[in-house]
C-alpha cells in the first residue's frame, strides 16, 4: 500500500474486539472512500484468521496472520505498563508507511470511526514525502 493509501491496521482479540470489528466492517465503504485500506490481524499467535472471524467480517476486511500483529505489537505497549499487552490496538499508517495514530482498546462509545475518518482525511491532504534514498551508505 506504500505510496497509494493509508492503512488502518487493527490488531484484535476475540471476543473483546468483535463489536469494533463489526463497526469497521459496516463502514468498509466509508474507509475506502476516504482513501484507506483496513487490515485486521489477530494478536494471539495461535489464532487462525479464517477460522475465528465470522464470514461477514472476513468478506469486508482484509486479513493478515498473527505474525503481522506480533511485529506491530511492539508499538502497542504503554510506557506505564510495558509488560501488559493490550487486547485491541488500531494503528493508522500513512501512505509513506509511517505510524501516525495509535488507539489502544475498544471505544465503548463508538466514536472511533468518525475520529479515524477525520484522521484519514488529514493524512490525505498532506503532501507526500519524497522517496527515501536507496541503500545504506557511509562516507
N, C-alpha and C positions, 0 to 999 in steps of 0.2 A: 504494500500500500504506500510505500515511501514515495513522496512526490505527488501522490494522487489524491489522497483523502485522509482525514483524521480517523482515528480508531478509538472506539470505546471498548476497552478490554475489561471484561467482567470476570473476576475470579470468585467462584461461588462454592458454597457448601449446601447440600440439600439435607433437610427440607427448609433450612433457615432462609435461603436465598430465593426460594420458589416464587413468593409474591413479587419480588423485584424483577425476576426473570420474565414473569408473565407480563408485567407492566412494560418492560422493554420490548417484548415480542409484539405486544399490542400497538406499540409506537414505531415499529420497524420502518415503516414508510416515512415517518417524520424524520428519523435519523438519516435515512438515505437521502431525503430531500434536502436536509441540512448539510449534506456532504460528508457524512461519517459512516463508517462500517462498524458493526457491532460484532465482537468475537467473545465467546464465553469459554472458560476453561475451569475444570474442577480443581479445587485446592487440594483435595485428598489424592495422594499419588496412586492409590489403588483403584480409583474410580475409572469407569469406562463411560465416556460421554454418551455414546449411543444408548447404552443400557439404562442410564439413570435419568435422563431428561425425557419428559413427556413428548410425544410426537409433535404436538403443536409448537413447542418451543424449538425442537430440532429443525423444523421447517422454516422458522422465522429468524433464527440467529445462527450465524456461522459458529462452528465449534472447533476447539483445539484440545489436545490432550493435556494431561496434568504436568507434562514437562514444561509447557509454557508457563503454567501457574507457578511452578517451583522456581523458575528464573525470575519472574516478576514479583514473587512473594518477598524477595529481598528488599523491595521498595515499599512493602506494606507494613513494616514494623514501626511501632511508635517509640519515640525516644524514652518516654516514661515507663514503657513496658516492653523492652526489647525481646523478651523471651515469649511473650504472648502473641500467637499468630491469630489474626482476625479470621472470622468465618466468611466474610464477604468484603471484597475490595473492588473498586472500579477505578480505572485509570483512563484519562483522556490523553491520547497520544497525538501530537500534531503531525502534519503531513511530512515533516522532516525527521520524524522518529523520536522526538523529544517528549518525555513525560511532562505534561503541563498541569494536570489536575489529578488529585487523588481523593477519593471518597472512601472512608472505612465504615463498614456496617451498612445495614439496610435502613433506609429512611422510612420510619413508620408513618410519617405524614404524607408520603407520596409526592413530595415536591421535587425530587431529584430529576425527573425527566425534563421539567421546564428549565431547571438550572443547567442541566447538561446541554440542552439545545441552545441556551444562551451562550454558554462557553464555546460550543462548536461554531456558532455564528461569529464570535470574536476571532477565533482562530482562522476562519475562512477569509476574513477581511485583512488579515496580516499579509504583508509582502513575504513571499517565500524566501528562505535563506539561500545564499549561494551554496553550491555543492562543496562538500569538504574536499580538500586536496587528496589525490590518490596516493596511497602508500604511506610508509612511515620513514622519515628521513632525519638524519642528524648531520650536522656540519662539523 
